[in-house]
Amino acid sequence: MDRYQIQSSPFFQSLPLAVQESVMQSGIQFQNDDEIRMFAETVKKTLS
């Protein structure tokens, strides 16, 4: 199975840059957009 390419995800690209940075720095191996979405929601709450 190919590795999920987070940078090519339209959802990831639509996120604010601060959230993208947090996602990338997390070191988490996301498998799909749903996993990114859950993590991003948490990050957005902490940045608010």
PyMOL Python script that loads the backbone (N, CA, C, O; Angstrom):
from pymol import cmd

cmd.read_pdbstr("""\
ATOM      1  N   MET A   1       0.835  -1.185   0.000  1.00  0.00           N
ATOM      2  CA  MET A   1       0.000   0.000   0.000  1.00  0.00           C
ATOM      3  C   MET A   1       0.884   1.253   0.000  1.00  0.00           C
ATOM      4  O   MET A   1       1.853   1.343   0.753  1.00  0.00           O
ATOM      5  N   ASP A   2       0.534   2.209  -0.850  1.00  0.00           N
ATOM      6  CA  ASP A   2       1.295   3.444  -0.927  1.00  0.00           C
ATOM      7  C   ASP A   2       1.077   4.277   0.330  1.00  0.00           C
ATOM      8  O   ASP A   2       0.018   4.234   0.957  1.00  0.00           O
ATOM      9  N   ARG A   3       2.095   5.022   0.671  1.00  0.00           N
ATOM     10  CA  ARG A   3       2.009   5.906   1.828  1.00  0.00           C
ATOM     11  C   ARG A   3       1.100   7.085   1.492  1.00  0.00           C
ATOM     12  O   ARG A   3       1.195   7.657   0.406  1.00  0.00           O
ATOM     13  N   TYR A   4       0.226   7.444   2.418  1.00  0.00           N
ATOM     14  CA  TYR A   4      -0.683   8.578   2.239  1.00  0.00           C
ATOM     15  C   TYR A   4       0.140   9.861   2.129  1.00  0.00           C
ATOM     16  O   TYR A   4       0.974  10.141   2.991  1.00  0.00           O
ATOM     17  N   GLN A   5      -0.087  10.625   1.091  1.00  0.00           N
ATOM     18  CA  GLN A   5       0.647  11.867   0.849  1.00  0.00           C
ATOM     19  C   GLN A   5      -0.179  13.048   1.344  1.00  0.00           C
ATOM     20  O   GLN A   5      -1.033  13.570   0.628  1.00  0.00           O
ATOM     21  N   ILE A   6       0.086  13.453   2.566  1.00  0.00           N
ATOM     22  CA  ILE A   6      -0.714  14.498   3.199  1.00  0.00           C
ATOM     23  C   ILE A   6      -0.665  15.819   2.427  1.00  0.00           C
ATOM     24  O   ILE A   6      -1.686  16.499   2.321  1.00  0.00           O
ATOM     25  N   GLN A   7       0.497  16.195   1.888  1.00  0.00           N
ATOM     26  CA  GLN A   7       0.629  17.477   1.214  1.00  0.00           C
ATOM     27  C   GLN A   7      -0.218  17.562  -0.052  1.00  0.00           C
ATOM     28  O   GLN A   7      -0.556  18.661  -0.491  1.00  0.00           O
ATOM     29  N   SER A   8      -0.563  16.435  -0.638  1.00  0.00           N
ATOM     30  CA  SER A   8      -1.369  16.456  -1.862  1.00  0.00           C
ATOM     31  C   SER A   8      -2.875  16.418  -1.578  1.00  0.00           C
ATOM     32  O   SER A   8      -3.685  16.423  -2.504  1.00  0.00           O
ATOM     33  N   SER A   9      -3.236  16.379  -0.319  1.00  0.00           N
ATOM     34  CA  SER A   9      -4.650  16.344   0.070  1.00  0.00           C
ATOM     35  C   SER A   9      -5.279  17.733  -0.087  1.00  0.00           C
ATOM     36  O   SER A   9      -4.795  18.702   0.497  1.00  0.00           O
ATOM     37  N   PRO A  10      -6.352  17.829  -0.872  1.00  0.00           N
ATOM     38  CA  PRO A  10      -7.052  19.121  -0.985  1.00  0.00           C
ATOM     39  C   PRO A  10      -7.544  19.630   0.374  1.00  0.00           C
ATOM     40  O   PRO A  10      -7.535  20.834   0.633  1.00  0.00           O
ATOM     41  N   PHE A  11      -7.971  18.709   1.233  1.00  0.00           N
ATOM     42  CA  PHE A  11      -8.414  19.135   2.573  1.00  0.00           C
ATOM     43  C   PHE A  11      -7.260  19.757   3.339  1.00  0.00           C
ATOM     44  O   PHE A  11      -7.411  20.835   3.915  1.00  0.00           O
ATOM     45  N   PHE A  12      -6.107  19.094   3.356  1.00  0.00           N
ATOM     46  CA  PHE A  12      -4.932  19.628   4.050  1.00  0.00           C
ATOM     47  C   PHE A  12      -4.562  21.003   3.502  1.00  0.00           C
ATOM     48  O   PHE A  12      -4.271  21.921   4.269  1.00  0.00           O
ATOM     49  N   GLN A  13      -4.573  21.145   2.195  1.00  0.00           N
ATOM     50  CA  GLN A  13      -4.203  22.411   1.564  1.00  0.00           C
ATOM     51  C   GLN A  13      -5.189  23.527   1.893  1.00  0.00           C
ATOM     52  O   GLN A  13      -4.836  24.705   1.832  1.00  0.00           O
ATOM     53  N   SER A  14      -6.416  23.164   2.240  1.00  0.00           N
ATOM     54  CA  SER A  14      -7.419  24.178   2.568  1.00  0.00           C
ATOM     55  C   SER A  14      -7.307  24.685   4.007  1.00  0.00           C
ATOM     56  O   SER A  14      -7.949  25.672   4.369  1.00  0.00           O
ATOM     57  N   LEU A  15      -6.503  24.021   4.818  1.00  0.00           N
ATOM     58  CA  LEU A  15      -6.360  24.418   6.219  1.00  0.00           C
ATOM     59  C   LEU A  15      -5.518  25.684   6.341  1.00  0.00           C
ATOM     60  O   LEU A  15      -4.669  25.950   5.490  1.00  0.00           O
ATOM     61  N   PRO A  16      -5.747  26.468   7.398  1.00  0.00           N
ATOM     62  CA  PRO A  16      -4.878  27.626   7.651  1.00  0.00           C
ATOM     63  C   PRO A  16      -3.425  27.159   7.829  1.00  0.00           C
ATOM     64  O   PRO A  16      -3.172  26.047   8.294  1.00  0.00           O
ATOM     65  N   LEU A  17      -2.489  28.016   7.457  1.00  0.00           N
ATOM     66  CA  LEU A  17      -1.073  27.627   7.514  1.00  0.00           C
ATOM     67  C   LEU A  17      -0.620  27.197   8.914  1.00  0.00           C
ATOM     68  O   LEU A  17       0.182  26.272   9.042  1.00  0.00           O
ATOM     69  N   ALA A  18      -1.121  27.851   9.954  1.00  0.00           N
ATOM     70  CA  ALA A  18      -0.730  27.477  11.318  1.00  0.00           C
ATOM     71  C   ALA A  18      -1.168  26.048  11.636  1.00  0.00           C
ATOM     72  O   ALA A  18      -0.456  25.315  12.322  1.00  0.00           O
ATOM     73  N   VAL A  19      -2.337  25.659  11.136  1.00  0.00           N
ATOM     74  CA  VAL A  19      -2.839  24.296  11.370  1.00  0.00           C
ATOM     75  C   VAL A  19      -2.033  23.305  10.529  1.00  0.00           C
ATOM     76  O   VAL A  19      -1.684  22.228  11.012  1.00  0.00           O
ATOM     77  N   GLN A  20      -1.735  23.658   9.275  1.00  0.00           N
ATOM     78  CA  GLN A  20      -0.893  22.791   8.440  1.00  0.00           C
ATOM     79  C   GLN A  20       0.436  22.526   9.127  1.00  0.00           C
ATOM     80  O   GLN A  20       0.907  21.390   9.171  1.00  0.00           O
ATOM     81  N   GLU A  21       1.035  23.578   9.659  1.00  0.00           N
ATOM     82  CA  GLU A  21       2.325  23.458  10.341  1.00  0.00           C
ATOM     83  C   GLU A  21       2.221  22.499  11.530  1.00  0.00           C
ATOM     84  O   GLU A  21       3.085  21.643  11.722  1.00  0.00           O
ATOM     85  N   SER A  22       1.159  22.649  12.322  1.00  0.00           N
ATOM     86  CA  SER A  22       0.962  21.766  13.480  1.00  0.00           C
ATOM     87  C   SER A  22       0.787  20.317  13.049  1.00  0.00           C
ATOM     88  O   SER A  22       1.331  19.408  13.677  1.00  0.00           O
ATOM     89  N   VAL A  23       0.030  20.101  11.980  1.00  0.00           N
ATOM     90  CA  VAL A  23      -0.181  18.746  11.469  1.00  0.00           C
ATOM     91  C   VAL A  23       1.158  18.138  11.053  1.00  0.00           C
ATOM     92  O   VAL A  23       1.457  16.994  11.394  1.00  0.00           O
ATOM     93  N   MET A  24       1.958  18.905  10.319  1.00  0.00           N
ATOM     94  CA  MET A  24       3.240  18.384   9.832  1.00  0.00           C
ATOM     95  C   MET A  24       4.211  18.125  10.981  1.00  0.00           C
ATOM     96  O   MET A  24       4.935  17.129  10.970  1.00  0.00           O
ATOM     97  N   GLN A  25       4.230  19.010  11.964  1.00  0.00           N
ATOM     98  CA  GLN A  25       5.160  18.864  13.078  1.00  0.00           C
ATOM     99  C   GLN A  25       4.734  17.802  14.077  1.00  0.00           C
ATOM    100  O   GLN A  25       5.525  17.397  14.930  1.00  0.00           O
ATOM    101  N   SER A  26       3.500  17.351  13.980  1.00  0.00           N
ATOM    102  CA  SER A  26       3.008  16.362  14.946  1.00  0.00           C
ATOM    103  C   SER A  26       3.732  15.027  14.831  1.00  0.00           C
ATOM    104  O   SER A  26       3.859  14.293  15.812  1.00  0.00           O
ATOM    105  N   GLY A  27       4.204  14.719  13.631  1.00  0.00           N
ATOM    106  CA  GLY A  27       4.877  13.439  13.419  1.00  0.00           C
ATOM    107  C   GLY A  27       3.920  12.265  13.284  1.00  0.00           C
ATOM    108  O   GLY A  27       4.358  11.122  13.154  1.00  0.00           O
ATOM    109  N   ILE A  28       2.633  12.530  13.313  1.00  0.00           N
ATOM    110  CA  ILE A  28       1.628  11.474  13.202  1.00  0.00           C
ATOM    111  C   ILE A  28       1.555  10.999  11.756  1.00  0.00           C
ATOM    112  O   ILE A  28       1.584  11.813  10.833  1.00  0.00           O
ATOM    113  N   GLN A  29       1.463   9.707  11.556  1.00  0.00           N
ATOM    114  CA  GLN A  29       1.318   9.125  10.225  1.00  0.00           C
ATOM    115  C   GLN A  29      -0.168   9.021   9.903  1.00  0.00           C
ATOM    116  O   GLN A  29      -0.793   7.991  10.152  1.00  0.00           O
ATOM    117  N   PHE A  30      -0.725  10.087   9.351  1.00  0.00           N
ATOM    118  CA  PHE A  30      -2.146  10.106   9.014  1.00  0.00           C
ATOM    119  C   PHE A  30      -2.406   9.174   7.846  1.00  0.00           C
ATOM    120  O   PHE A  30      -1.593   9.074   6.928  1.00  0.00           O
ATOM    121  N   GLN A  31      -3.537   8.493   7.882  1.00  0.00           N
ATOM    122  CA  GLN A  31      -3.903   7.539   6.845  1.00  0.00           C
ATOM    123  C   GLN A  31      -4.925   8.078   5.856  1.00  0.00           C
ATOM    124  O   GLN A  31      -5.069   7.546   4.755  1.00  0.00           O
ATOM    125  N   ASN A  32      -5.644   9.148   6.251  1.00  0.00           N
ATOM    126  CA  ASN A  32      -6.678   9.702   5.379  1.00  0.00           C
ATOM    127  C   ASN A  32      -7.100  11.079   5.884  1.00  0.00           C
ATOM    128  O   ASN A  32      -6.668  11.530   6.945  1.00  0.00           O
ATOM    129  N   ASP A  33      -7.957  11.737   5.094  1.00  0.00           N
ATOM    130  CA  ASP A  33      -8.410  13.084   5.443  1.00  0.00           C
ATOM    131  C   ASP A  33      -9.219  13.117   6.732  1.00  0.00           C
ATOM    132  O   ASP A  33      -9.185  14.115   7.451  1.00  0.00           O
ATOM    133  N   ASP A  34      -9.938  12.056   7.036  1.00  0.00           N
ATOM    134  CA  ASP A  34     -10.726  12.038   8.276  1.00  0.00           C
ATOM    135  C   ASP A  34      -9.822  12.150   9.495  1.00  0.00           C
ATOM    136  O   ASP A  34     -10.158  12.841  10.456  1.00  0.00           O
ATOM    137  N   GLU A  35      -8.690  11.482   9.462  1.00  0.00           N
ATOM    138  CA  GLU A  35      -7.745  11.561  10.580  1.00  0.00           C
ATOM    139  C   GLU A  35      -7.154  12.963  10.689  1.00  0.00           C
ATOM    140  O   GLU A  35      -6.988  13.490  11.789  1.00  0.00           O
ATOM    141  N   ILE A  36      -6.837  13.564   9.540  1.00  0.00           N
ATOM    142  CA  ILE A  36      -6.329  14.937   9.548  1.00  0.00           C
ATOM    143  C   ILE A  36      -7.397  15.865  10.106  1.00  0.00           C
ATOM    144  O   ILE A  36      -7.098  16.742  10.916  1.00  0.00           O
ATOM    145  N   ARG A  37      -8.637  15.679   9.678  1.00  0.00           N
ATOM    146  CA  ARG A  37      -9.754  16.535  10.112  1.00  0.00           C
ATOM    147  C   ARG A  37      -9.907  16.490  11.636  1.00  0.00           C
ATOM    148  O   ARG A  37     -10.066  17.534  12.270  1.00  0.00           O
ATOM    149  N   MET A  38      -9.861  15.315  12.218  1.00  0.00           N
ATOM    150  CA  MET A  38     -10.006  15.195  13.678  1.00  0.00           C
ATOM    151  C   MET A  38      -8.869  15.918  14.398  1.00  0.00           C
ATOM    152  O   MET A  38      -9.097  16.641  15.368  1.00  0.00           O
ATOM    153  N   PHE A  39      -7.656  15.717  13.917  1.00  0.00           N
ATOM    154  CA  PHE A  39      -6.502  16.373  14.534  1.00  0.00           C
ATOM    155  C   PHE A  39      -6.592  17.891  14.347  1.00  0.00           C
ATOM    156  O   PHE A  39      -6.340  18.652  15.281  1.00  0.00           O
ATOM    157  N   ALA A  40      -6.954  18.326  13.129  1.00  0.00           N
ATOM    158  CA  ALA A  40      -7.027  19.753  12.832  1.00  0.00           C
ATOM    159  C   ALA A  40      -8.070  20.454  13.696  1.00  0.00           C
ATOM    160  O   ALA A  40      -7.853  21.586  14.129  1.00  0.00           O
ATOM    161  N   GLU A  41      -9.188  19.803  13.950  1.00  0.00           N
ATOM    162  CA  GLU A  41     -10.211  20.401  14.810  1.00  0.00           C
ATOM    163  C   GLU A  41      -9.662  20.663  16.208  1.00  0.00           C
ATOM    164  O   GLU A  41      -9.935  21.704  16.805  1.00  0.00           O
ATOM    165  N   THR A  42      -8.901  19.729  16.716  1.00  0.00           N
ATOM    166  CA  THR A  42      -8.286  19.896  18.034  1.00  0.00           C
ATOM    167  C   THR A  42      -7.295  21.045  18.016  1.00  0.00           C
ATOM    168  O   THR A  42      -7.274  21.864  18.935  1.00  0.00           O
ATOM    169  N   VAL A  43      -6.471  21.111  16.974  1.00  0.00           N
ATOM    170  CA  VAL A  43      -5.492  22.184  16.861  1.00  0.00           C
ATOM    171  C   VAL A  43      -6.183  23.540  16.765  1.00  0.00           C
ATOM    172  O   VAL A  43      -5.761  24.498  17.412  1.00  0.00           O
ATOM    173  N   LYS A  44      -7.230  23.624  15.971  1.00  0.00           N
ATOM    174  CA  LYS A  44      -7.954  24.890  15.826  1.00  0.00           C
ATOM    175  C   LYS A  44      -8.480  25.376  17.180  1.00  0.00           C
ATOM    176  O   LYS A  44      -8.435  26.569  17.480  1.00  0.00           O
ATOM    177  N   LYS A  45      -8.978  24.438  17.993  1.00  0.00           N
ATOM    178  CA  LYS A  45      -9.501  24.821  19.314  1.00  0.00           C
ATOM    179  C   LYS A  45      -8.396  25.362  20.199  1.00  0.00           C
ATOM    180  O   LYS A  45      -8.614  26.313  20.949  1.00  0.00           O
ATOM    181  N   THR A  46      -7.207  24.768  20.123  1.00  0.00           N
ATOM    182  CA  THR A  46      -6.112  25.223  20.980  1.00  0.00           C
ATOM    183  C   THR A  46      -5.530  26.551  20.497  1.00  0.00           C
ATOM    184  O   THR A  46      -4.970  27.305  21.292  1.00  0.00           O
ATOM    185  N   LEU A  47      -5.657  26.844  19.198  1.00  0.00           N
ATOM    186  CA  LEU A  47      -5.138  28.108  18.665  1.00  0.00           C
ATOM    187  C   LEU A  47      -6.118  29.267  18.849  1.00  0.00           C
ATOM    188  O   LEU A  47      -5.750  30.428  18.671  1.00  0.00           O
ATOM    189  N   SER A  48      -7.350  28.955  19.201  1.00  0.00           N
ATOM    190  CA  SER A  48      -8.369  30.007  19.351  1.00  0.00           C
ATOM    191  C   SER A  48      -8.201  30.755  20.659  1.00  0.00           C
ATOM    192  O   SER A  48      -8.970  31.671  20.949  1.00  0.00           O
TER     193      SER A  48
END
""", "prot")
cmd.dss("prot")
cmd.show_as("cartoon", "prot")
cmd.util.cbc("prot")
cmd.orient("prot")
